[in-house]
Amino acid sequence: MEIIKCERPPKNYAVSKKMDIVVPEVPELVTKVLIPPTEPSFTDKIGWHPLNVPKQDRYLEIEVPPLRFERNSSSTLTLDEEQIPDALPNVGVKEIVLAVNYQPEVMVSAMNQVEEEFKVKITFSIEPEPLGTGDFILIVAGPLSLARDVLGKGDEPFFVLNSDVICEFPFKYLLDFHKSHGAEGTLMTTPVEDPSKYGVVCLKAESTQIERFVEKPQTWVGDQINAGIYIFNPAILKRITHERPMSIEKEVFPHMARAGQLHATPLEGFWADVGQPKDFLTGSALYLESLAKKSDSRLHKADYVSGNVLVDPTAKIGKGCKIGPNVVIGPNAVIGDGVRLKDAVIMGGANIKDFAWINKSIIGWHSSVGRWTRIDEITVLGEDVHVKDEIFTNGATVLPHKSVGANISTPQIVM
């Protein structure tokens, strides 16, 4: 484990169908991956992480995209190599750089387990404060520049992955595609219903080469947006400087596109940006749906389950419960008798007492929900939050280590 404390750079750092791929015979491996942080929103700063942990660590409860590790019954991290053959270590990755600007100490112990189990080196690039003021694509230039000493060693390409994205990461395909066109960079795209909210990626006719980017188009130019999954050659580091604030989206990518050095390929399957609580629940549901399509044995089967449900083997479920659809229950959680769970994530060590109702909500680690309590409509309980009996919450965000003893009938933040 290596920890690099980075000096802060200047402020404000910032498709067509798949084509057949012909991969050169020259062997080439990806040995490094950078996972930058995303810019904290206001809710991040007051408690949504979702639950007092760094964003890259959120999925230890379910699985950590893109590393795809999951907790087993002994709370160690294991990789399901049979179910997930395309994980990073299986495409040659030997070193992972985590750019962290929030509670780096929380991640160290978990990542020590990952290092030991999977024989990968993890380097923490610790930033004193977040780089940039926009979304991921605006701030990735900062972590790339700070990590250049690691990423620039050798001439092999490296992955860059958005820590707020959940999907099926096709690393082997992406590596092969990148090698096939020989340009400096490749990004993956995903379709959206309303492209006017995003920056759209436009390709040259009958090509995978990116022609331009159109920010929040008011007329139709396409529906493919940046999915936050990249592979770059080290040459991209020469385009990024510490000397002034820099946006990779507005400066680096357009220059690469004009030079014919940036290609795109569509991401198949589900995709979600899970940076906000509502999106986190949507991403969890999409992930469970993907398991169901594969007839994954990890999905819980019981007479009290409806739809797609994932339950850790160490969790305890009471009598007369009704659970599902789209529910995840973490390690050592306790679900009392007669509990109703729907579209919810229950983190490890949580205690849901008898006859509670939880819908479209997230219950934090080691939190408790009282008897006959109703938690509804995107309520988020931070770590170690305790809600008393017979309470109703509607769209509340409760900071860690708080107690709720009165009804919360309208969406609000409990600080």
Rosetta blueprint (number, residue, H / E / L):
1 M L
2 E E
3 I E
4 I E
5 K E
6 C L
7 E L
8 R L
9 P L
10 P L
11 K L
12 N L
13 Y L
14 A L
15 V L
16 S L
17 K L
18 K L
19 M L
20 D L
21 I L
22 V L
23 V L
24 P L
25 E L
26 V L
27 P L
28 E L
29 L L
30 V L
31 T L
32 K E
33 V E
34 L E
35 I E
36 P L
37 P L
38 T L
39 E L
40 P L
41 S L
42 F H
43 T H
44 D H
45 K H
46 I H
47 G L
48 W L
49 H L
50 P L
51 L L
52 N L
53 V L
54 P L
55 K H
56 Q H
57 D H
58 R H
59 Y H
60 L H
61 E H
62 I L
63 E L
64 V L
65 P L
66 P L
67 L L
68 R L
69 F E
70 E E
71 R E
72 N L
73 S L
74 S L
75 S L
76 T L
77 L E
78 T E
79 L E
80 D L
81 E L
82 E L
83 Q L
84 I L
85 P L
86 D L
87 A L
88 L H
89 P H
90 N H
91 V H
92 G L
93 V L
94 K L
95 E E
96 I E
97 V E
98 L E
99 A E
100 V E
101 N L
102 Y L
103 Q L
104 P H
105 E H
106 V H
107 M H
108 V H
109 S H
110 A H
111 M H
112 N H
113 Q H
114 V H
115 E H
116 E H
117 E H
118 F H
119 K L
120 V L
121 K E
122 I E
123 T E
124 F E
125 S E
126 I E
127 E L
128 P L
129 E L
130 P L
131 L L
132 G L
133 T L
134 G L
135 D L
136 F H
137 I H
138 L H
139 I H
140 V L
141 A H
142 G H
143 P H
144 L H
145 S H
146 L H
147 A L
148 R H
149 D H
150 V H
151 L H
152 G L
153 K L
154 G L
155 D L
156 E L
157 P L
158 F E
159 F E
160 V E
161 L E
162 N L
163 S L
164 D L
165 V E
166 I E
167 C E
168 E L
169 F L
170 P L
171 F H
172 K H
173 Y H
174 L H
175 L H
176 D H
177 F H
178 H H
179 K H
180 S H
181 H H
182 G L
183 A L
184 E L
185 G E
186 T E
187 L E
188 M E
189 T E
190 T E
191 P E
192 V L
193 E L
194 D L
195 P H
196 S H
197 K H
198 Y L
199 G E
200 V E
201 V E
202 C E
203 L E
204 K L
205 A L
206 E L
207 S L
208 T L
209 Q E
210 I E
211 E E
212 R E
213 F E
214 V E
215 E E
216 K L
217 P L
218 Q L
219 T L
220 W L
221 V L
222 G L
223 D L
224 Q E
225 I E
226 N E
227 A E
228 G E
229 I E
230 Y E
231 I E
232 F E
233 N L
234 P H
235 A H
236 I H
237 L H
238 K H
239 R H
240 I L
241 T L
242 H L
243 E L
244 R L
245 P L
246 M L
247 S L
248 I H
249 E H
250 K H
251 E H
252 V H
253 F H
254 P H
255 H H
256 M H
257 A H
258 R H
259 A L
260 G L
261 Q L
262 L E
263 H E
264 A E
265 T E
266 P E
267 L L
268 E L
269 G L
270 F L
271 W E
272 A E
273 D E
274 V L
275 G L
276 Q L
277 P H
278 K H
279 D H
280 F H
281 L H
282 T H
283 G H
284 S H
285 A H
286 L H
287 Y H
288 L H
289 E H
290 S H
291 L H
292 A H
293 K H
294 K L
295 S L
296 D L
297 S L
298 R L
299 L E
300 H L
301 K L
302 A L
303 D L
304 Y L
305 V E
306 S L
307 G L
308 N L
309 V E
310 L E
311 V E
312 D L
313 P L
314 T L
315 A L
316 K E
317 I E
318 G L
319 K L
320 G L
321 C L
322 K E
323 I E
324 G L
325 P L
326 N L
327 V E
328 V E
329 I E
330 G L
331 P L
332 N L
333 A L
334 V E
335 I E
336 G L
337 D L
338 G L
339 V L
340 R E
341 L E
342 K E
343 D E
344 A E
345 V E
346 I E
347 M L
348 G L
349 G L
350 A L
351 N E
352 I E
353 K L
354 D L
355 F L
356 A L
357 W E
358 I E
359 N E
360 K E
361 S E
362 I E
363 I E
364 G L
365 W L
366 H L
367 S L
368 S E
369 V E
370 G L
371 R L
372 W L
373 T L
374 R E
375 I E
376 D E
377 E L
378 I L
379 T L
380 V E
381 L E
382 G L
383 E L
384 D L
385 V L
386 H E
387 V E
388 K L
389 D L
390 E L
391 I L
392 F E
393 T E
394 N E
395 G L
396 A E
397 T E
398 V E
399 L L
400 P L
401 H L
402 K L
403 S E
404 V E
405 G L
406 A L
407 N L
408 I E
409 S L
410 T L
411 P L
412 Q E
413 I E
414 V E
415 M L
